[in-house]
Amino acid sequence: MSEESENSGGSLKNILIGLASTIAIAVGGFVTKQLTGEDEAAQPAAVSAPAPVININQAAASPSVAPKTIIVNKNTSAPAAPVKPKPKTAKEELEEAPKW
């Protein structure tokens, strides 16, 4: 319990030390930036290269060969009704294996 009482009085002290160190780091960074003369506006923005385009064209590879023409026939008539199985006789049902 004595450890708890020792740490309770130092919280304000720890806050002030953390604040002072943060301010010192910020000022040091600002001074370094001013001394080195680096300017962020002078640096060009990174530009990514466009993706390569792959164009596969058979006519360009061999101009003597004509390109294929594919015709797709669409059946516009209504789909056929499903075929119903014929009813089994009693003898066929007995010979068939049980479906459990």
SULVENNOR-V606971 format. One record per backbone hydrogen bond with DSSP energy under -0.5 kcal/mol. CO is the residue of the C=O (numbers start at 1). NH is the residue of the N-H. Records with the same first field share a line. If there is no record, write none. Layout:
CO = NH + NH
This chain:
1 = 5
2 = 6
3 = 7
4 = 8
5 = 9
7 = 10
8 = 11
10 = 14
11 = 15
12 = 16
13 = 17
14 = 18
15 = 19
16 = 20
17 = 21
18 = 22
19 = 23
20 = 24
21 = 25
22 = 26
23 = 27
24 = 28
25 = 29
26 = 30
27 = 31
28 = 32
29 = 33
30 = 34
31 = 35
32 = 36
33 = 37 + 38
39 = 42 + 43
46 = 48
52 = 54
53 = 55
54 = 56
55 = 57
57 = 61
58 = 62
62 = 65
64 = 66
68 = 70
69 = 71
70 = 72
71 = 73
72 = 74
73 = 75
74 = 76
89 = 93
90 = 94
91 = 95
92 = 96
98 = 100
